[in-house]
Amino acid sequence: MSEIELKLQIPAQKKNQIIKALHTLEAENIALHAQYFDTPEFELAQNHTAIRLRKEGAEWVQTLKGASADAMQRYELEFHRGASESAPLLCLDPYKEDKQAYALLSGCIDHPDQLIMQFETVVKRTFKVVPYHSSDIEICLDLGYVGKKGQQENICEIEFELKSGCITDLIEFTQQWVKKYSIWLDVRSKAERGHLIAREKKVSPAPYICHLKIKKKQMNRAILEKLIAQYTQPLLPCTAAIADQVAELAHYQCAETALSHLIQVITVAEIHTQKSSGLNIARLKTIKQQLSDYISLFELDQNIQPHVNDTFKGLTQPLLRMEAQLAHTMMSVETTTLLLQLLDSSHVGIKNFNINGGDFLQQLEYQYATLLTTSKNQTINYSDISRHDLKIYQHYLAIKKDKVNTALVADIEQYKTQQLLKLLSSVKMLKTDQNFLMGWLSKQLVVQQEYFLKRLKKI
């Protein structure tokens, strides 16, 4: 079986308001104490799998959870182990009869002694199932901690689980709580957080972005929701890590790439259908630009470090300010609402708005041809195109890197450096350091311009 739920983090200043709201709904309370198991090498965690024993009231329940290709859905198989004071021993026999469970547990299925307790969660859960339109949605407020002795993190989150009905109702219902309490979307599970603590890490690796494979049989089928799902899936763990300020450079890069692809495919569909998708493309572009600015400054700081002395203060403070600003952006009501809309679109599509596989490729080919024509006249506006967009064309149109493509990439790098010069002029930092960095970039721009002109001559 699988469960469909949305997990959101609660700002500290909104915690009491949400507690009161659930008290008004006459919600129930239950104490939950869970133990999570894995091999010493954390093989289950690496396979995005978790197995736990949880005491719910007086009874123990054993649960196996596995990730899916859907940010809202997870595989889940549980069975009751009876009431007792202490936790029962793990029993893996029931999983031998379930193909998916057997695959998730891999080599551990016949050797439960390989699994040891790695961490635990202690939670007070307040929950209530409420009707909404034609659906039943369970609200769960979890307060407590996750971790192991001496290393713990607080849990202050709210979950909305679809018990029956449709996903659109779940999204709409959640959006109402987002607007009222400023809660923000976080797809990271308690198990993931616990495994990170047990492994003494702050964040899981950034996901890898893959492109959709459009087969011949999909040419006449609606494809937009699949494309949106393909790029929303890797985006969500990255926005959560950025919001929590534990992200590494790879998370910022993954989020920027995913947003570029989302903007591209939605724009192509809007041009083809001559309709609005209803999604806030302007907001997507604003977030992508913030990410691009941060990545550009971060990469500049890394490149410059071997060439400076101890008196150079660098970009540390500007980068910290940008990290805080990006965290605020990812936690905002506007961004959370937009991410929920993307999730909804990736499941049920957009009403009266879609594009089939053949039309998508045809429109994309037209866009690429227009881009090439424009680039020959050197009047292209690079504010609306990035190197990530070229990867979209290369994949879906099966384009090999040619002379024109190489020149386009070179031109985009020029534009990127010009934008970075403008950005640096507005960044608060020591004037001497600022002048040094701008001089460095100006020299780099000259080299890039020469390289672009060489590439252009070969076309």
N, C-alpha and C positions, 0 to 999 in steps of 0.2 A: 504494500500500500504506500501511498505518498500523502504528504500534508502540504497544503498551500497556505503560506503565511508571510507576513511582512514584519520585520523587526526594526524598531526605531529606538534611538537613544534619547534620553530625557535631559534637557538642560537642568542644572541644579536648581535654578530659580523657579522652575515649573513643577518640580516634584510634588510639593504639597498640594498644588491645584489639581493635579491628576489623581492624587490619593483621595481628595475630597469628591472629585467627580465620580470615582468608582464607588465611594461610600454612598453617594446619592443613588446610584444604580442598585444598591443593596447587593454588592458583589460578595462572593464567598472568599475565604482565606484558607490556604493550606501551606504547611511547611514541607519543603522539598530539600532532601539531602542526597546528592548524587556523587558517585565515584566513577571516574572515567579510566578506562584501561587501554593499554597499548603495549607493543613490544619495547624492549630497551632501545631499539633503533628507531622507534616511532614510525613503523611501517604503515600502520593504519592511517595516521595523520597525513602521511605523504600521499596516501590514496584517497584523501578527503573522506575518510570513514571514521566513525566514532562508535564505541560500544560502552554502555554505561549501566550501572545498577543504581536505581534511584528509589529512595524511600519516600513514598507519597502517603502522608499520614502515618498509619501503622504498617502498611504493606509495601513490599519491595517489587519493583517492576524492572525487568531487564529489557533494554532497547538497543537496537542496532540502527544507526543512521548512516546514510550515504548521500553524497552530493549528486546533483543531476545537472543536465545542461541548461536548466531553468533556474534563474535566481530566486524564484518564489516557491519552487517545489523541492522536496527532499524525499528520498526513499526512507521508509521507516518500518521496522518490524519489531513488535514488542510482545512479551508474554509475562504474565504475573508469576511471581516467585513466592507468594505467601507472606504472612506477617511474622516478624521476628525482630528482636532488639538489634542484633548484629547482622551485617550484610551476608547473604548466602554466597557460596562459591559460584563463579561463573559457570554456566552450562551452555555449550555451543551445539549440542546435539540437534535442537530444533532447526538450526540454520542449514543443516545438511539437506533438508527437504526443499529449500527455497534456492533456486538457481542464482538469483541476484545476491542473496545473503552469502551463499557459498563463494561466489566470485569476489565479493568485497573482503571477506575474511581470509581469502587466499590460503597461505601455508599455515595459518593459525588454527584452522577449523578442527584439526585432529590433535592439536597440542595446546589446549587452553592454558597450560602452565607457562607458556611463553608470554602471556599477557599479565602485566603487573599494573597496579593502580599508579597513575601518573599525577593525577590532581583531583580535586573535588569542587563541587559547587554547593553552597548553602544559601538557600533562597526562601524568602517568604513570598508566595504567589497570591495575588488578589485577582480573581477572575470572574467573568460574567459573560454569558452568551446573550446577545441582543439581536432582535430581528432588524433587518434593513432592506427595504424593498422586498424582493422575493428571496432574500438570502438570510442565513443565520451566521453571525460573526462572533467569535469568542475574543474578548479583550483580556489579555493577561499582563498584569503589572508585576515585574520581578524585581525585588530589592534584596541584595545580599552581597556575596563575594564569590570569586572564582580563584583557584590557585592551589598552592601547597603550603606547608608550614614555612612561615617566614617570607613567603612571596605570594601576595594576594592583590587582586584588583577588585574594586567595587563593581557591583552590577546594579544598574539603574536604567532599566529598559522596559519597553512596552511592545507587546506582540499582538498582531491582529491575524487570527486564523479563520479561514473560510471553512466552516463546518458543513454548510450546504449552500447551494446557489451558484452565482456566477462571479467571475474574477472582477468584472467591472464594478460590481457592488462593493467588493472588498476594497478596490482602489478608491472609489468615491468616498466611502466611509472613512478610510484612513486619511484622505486629504482633508476632511473636516477637522480631524484631530491635529493634523499638521498645522493648519491655519490658526487653530485656537491655542495650541500649546507650544508651537515652534519646535516640535520633535523632529529629528532628522534620521534619514534612512541609513541603516547599517546592516549589510548582509552577512557580516562576520558572526558566527555562532559562538555560544559559550564554550563549546568544545574547541573551536579554533583558538580562542583567547587562552584557554587553559593549556593547550598544547604549546603555545608560544611561551607561556610562563615556565612550563616544565622544561622547555628546551632553551630557556634564557634568551629568547629572541623577542623583538618588539613588533615585528610585522611579518606576515607571510609574503613570499615572493610575488612580484607583480605578474598577473596572468599574461599569457601569450595571445596575441590577436591573430585569429585565422579569418580567412575570407570564405564566404559561402560558395559552394560548388553548384553552379546552375547547370542541371542536366537537361537533355533534350526534352524529356517528358515534363519538365517544369516550365517550358517555354510559354505555354498557354495558361499557366496557373498563377494566381495572385502570389506575389513574392515579397511585397514590402514589409509585412510583419516579420517574415523570416530574416530579412536584412537588418531590420531594427533590432531584433533579438540577438543577431550575430554580434553586433557591436555594443549593445547595452550590457550584455552579460559580463564582459571583461571590464567595462567601465565602472560598475558598481563597487567592487571591492577596492578599487583605486580611490574613488571619491570618499569612501569610508575611511581609508588610511590617511588621506589628506586632511579630512575633517578632524581626525583624532591626532593629527600632527606627529604621526609615526612613519609617514611615507618616506621611501627612498626615491632617488632620481627616477628609477625605472617606473614607479607608480605614476609620477607626473607625466612621463613620456607616454605611458600606456593610455592614460586618461586623455591626453592631447590627441593621440592617434585615433582613439575610439570616437571622440567628438568630431574630428575631421571627417571620418567615414560616415558618421550619422548625418552630419550636415550635408555631405555630398549626396547620399542616396535619397534623403528626404527632399532636397532641392530638385534633384533630377525628376522625382515623382511629381512634384508640384508643377514643374515646367511642362511635363508631359500631359498631365491631366488638366492643367490650367485652373487648378483649384488650390485652396489653402489646406494644409494638413491639420491646422489647428494647433500644431506644436510651435513653441516659441523659439524659432530659429535664431532670432536676434540674441536671445539669452544664451543659447548654445554657443554662438560665436563669441560672445563676451567672455564666457568661461574659458573657451579655448584660447582666446588671446591672453588672458591672465596666465594660463599655463605656459603658453609659448614664451611670454616675457620672463617668467621664472626660470624656465629651462635654459633660455639664452643667457641669462645672467649667471646661472649656475655653471654652465659649460665655459663661459668666459673666465669665471673665477678659477676653475680647474686648470684651464690652459695657461693662465697668467702666473700661477703660483711658482713654477720653477724659475721664473725670470725676475722675481722681485726679492727685496731684502726684508729684514724684520720691521722696518719702519712703515712698510706698506700695510695699511689696515684692511685693504681689500673690500670685498662685497659681503662680508659676513652679516653685518647689521641690516643692510638692505634686503638680503635674502631672508633673514629671520622675519622681517616685517612683511615680506611677500608671502611667506609660509603662513603667517597668522591671518593675513587678508584672504588667502585662498581657503584656509580652514573655515573662516567666517562665511565665505561664499558657498562652500559645500554644505554647510549646516543651515543655510538660510531657507526660509519658507518657500521662496521662489524656486530655488534649485531643487529642493526636495519634491515640490509639486511637479516640476518638470520631469524628474527622474521617475516618479510614479506614473506620469502620463506615457513615458517611453515604455515602461513595463506593461501598461495596459495595451498600448499599440502593438507590442511584440506578442501579445496573446490573442487579442480579439481583432486586431487591425484597427483601421480608422474608418468610421461609417461613411459609405459612399465615396471612398477615396482609396484607390489601390492601383497597382500597375502589375502586369504580368511579366514573366521572365523575358520573353522576346522583346516586348516594348521597352523594358528597362535597358537591355543591352543596346537596342537601337538608339534610344535617347542618349545613352552614355557615349555611344560612338559619335553621335552628332555633336555632343558637348566637346569631345576630344578634338574633333576636326575643327571646330570653331576656335578652340584654344591654340591649335597649331597655326591656323590662319592669322590669328591675332598676334601670336609671338613673332611671326615673320615681319610684321609691320612694327614690332617693338612698342606696342601701345597697351600691352597687357596690364591689368590691375591685379597685383599679387596679394592684395589685402583679402581676396576671396579664394585664393588657391595656395596650397602648401605642397611640400614634397610628398606628404601622405596621400594627397589626392591623386598624384601620379601613380602611386601604387595601386589605387582602385582601378584606374584605367588599364594598367599593365596586367592586372589579374583577370578582370572580367572580359577584357577585349583581347587577351592573350598577346599583348604587345611586347616585343623584345626591346631592350634598350638600344635605341639607334642614335644617330647624330642629333636629330631634333630633340629627342628626349634628354640627352646629355646636356644640350644647350639650355633647355628649360630648367633643369636642376641647377645649373650654374647661375642662371638668372635669378632663380628663387633664393639662392644663397646670398647673392648680392643684395637683394631686397631685404633679406633677414638682417644682414649687417647694417644696412641703412636704418632699419627700424630700431636696432639695438643702440645705435648712436643717438637716436632721438630719445630713447628710453633712458640712457645713461645721463643725458643732460638734465633730466627731471628727478634723478635719484639723489636723495640726501646722503652725502658722504664728504670726506675731506676733498677740498678743491684740488690739491696736488694729485691725489689718487685718481680723481675723476678725469683730470687733464691727461694723466698718463694713460689711462684706459682708452680714452677717446682717440689719443694719438696712435695707440696700438691698433685700434679698430680701423682707423683711417688708412693706415698702411696695408692692413689686411684687405680692405675694400679695393685698393688699387690693384693688388694681386688678383683678386676675384674678377674685377672688370677686365683685366688683360686675358684671363683664362676664358671668360665668357665670349669675348670677341674672337678668340682663336676658334672656339667651338662653333661660333656663328658662321665663320668663313668657310667651314667644312660642310655646311648644309647645302 
